[in-house]
Amino acid sequence: MARKFIFRGKSLEELQALSTEEFLKLIDSRARRYVNRMPVDYKRLLDKVRKVGEKKEIRTTIREAVIIPQWVGLKFKIHGGKEFKLVTIQPDMVGRRLGDFVHTTGRVLHSGPGVGATRGSKFLPLK
């Protein structure tokens, strides 16, 4: 049986039916404060989401935007510092930030030391 999504005792359909003020009561205080202050760039993002809808991906650099229930199923291209990464909004992402799902730092894989990096590498034959 498939796992049913529940956020603070409410199903996804109930969350999508809530008004913004009712939804704000369910999220944590930090996210609630951000949405209440409503920065200009967050307003622009909300307008862009309404205008574009599900037609295509929405490109944004606003990593601190709080995910609302109406965005479930939408595709966002979120800036990770160097490139935009595609994220499809799932129900369990509601109430979190867009930037939580795109990492800004990659894993560094170092190779062996170069020639001259250590005393012992002086005696390695060059190619």
C-alpha positions in Angstrom: 0.0 0.0 0.0 1.3 3.4 -0.9 2.3 5.8 1.9 -0.1 8.6 2.3 1.3 12.1 2.7 0.3 14.0 5.9 1.7 17.4 6.9 0.8 18.4 10.5 -2.3 16.2 10.4 -3.6 17.5 7.0 -3.6 15.7 3.7 -2.3 17.4 0.5 -5.8 18.2 -0.7 -6.7 19.8 2.6 -3.4 21.8 2.5 -4.1 23.1 -1.1 -7.6 24.2 0.0 -6.2 26.3 2.9 -5.8 30.0 2.6 -2.3 31.5 3.1 -3.1 32.7 6.6 -4.3 29.2 7.6 -1.2 27.5 6.1 1.1 29.9 7.9 -0.2 28.6 11.2 1.1 25.1 10.3 4.7 26.0 9.3 7.5 26.8 11.6 8.1 30.3 12.9 11.2 31.0 10.7 9.3 30.2 7.5 6.3 32.1 8.8 8.3 35.2 9.5 9.8 35.1 5.9 6.4 34.7 4.3 4.8 37.4 6.5 7.6 39.9 5.6 7.1 39.0 1.9 10.3 40.3 0.2 9.9 41.8 -3.2 11.7 39.0 -4.9 9.4 36.4 -3.3 6.4 38.4 -4.6 7.9 38.3 -8.1 8.4 34.6 -7.8 4.7 34.0 -6.7 3.6 36.1 -9.7 5.9 34.2 -12.0 4.5 30.8 -10.7 0.9 32.0 -11.3 1.7 33.3 -14.8 3.8 30.3 -16.0 1.9 27.5 -14.1 2.7 24.0 -15.2 3.7 24.9 -18.8 7.5 24.9 -18.2 10.2 25.0 -15.6 10.5 28.1 -13.5 14.1 29.5 -13.2 14.9 31.2 -9.9 17.8 32.3 -7.8 15.6 32.7 -4.7 16.8 29.8 -2.7 15.2 31.0 0.5 11.6 30.9 -0.9 9.3 28.8 1.2 7.5 26.0 -0.7 3.7 26.3 -0.5 1.2 23.4 -1.2 0.0 25.0 -4.5 3.5 24.4 -6.0 3.4 20.5 -5.6 4.0 19.0 -9.0 5.7 22.1 -10.5 9.3 22.1 -11.8 11.8 24.6 -10.6 15.3 25.3 -11.9 17.1 26.5 -8.7 20.4 28.2 -8.9 23.2 26.3 -7.1 25.9 29.0 -7.4 27.2 27.8 -10.8 24.3 26.3 -12.7 20.5 25.8 -12.4 19.4 22.3 -11.2 16.0 20.9 -12.0 13.8 20.0 -9.0 10.3 18.7 -9.1 8.3 19.7 -6.0 7.0 16.7 -4.1 4.4 16.8 -1.3 7.0 16.1 1.5 8.9 19.3 0.5 6.0 21.6 1.6 7.1 24.2 4.2 10.8 23.9 3.5 13.0 26.1 1.4 13.9 25.7 -2.3 17.6 25.9 -1.5 17.4 22.8 0.8 17.2 20.6 -2.3 20.1 22.0 -4.3 23.5 21.8 -2.8 25.9 24.7 -3.4 29.1 22.7 -2.8 30.2 19.5 -4.6 32.3 16.7 -3.4 36.0 17.2 -4.0 37.9 14.1 -5.3 41.6 14.7 -5.0 44.0 12.6 -7.0 47.6 11.7 -6.0 50.2 14.4 -5.4 51.8 16.1 -8.4 55.5 16.0 -9.3 57.5 18.0 -6.8 54.7 18.1 -4.2 56.7 15.9 -1.8 60.4 15.0 -1.4 59.7 11.4 -2.5 58.0 12.4 -5.7 61.2 14.0 -7.0 62.5 10.5 -8.0 59.3 9.4 -9.9 60.0 9.0 -13.6 58.2 11.5 -15.7 56.0 10.3 -18.6 
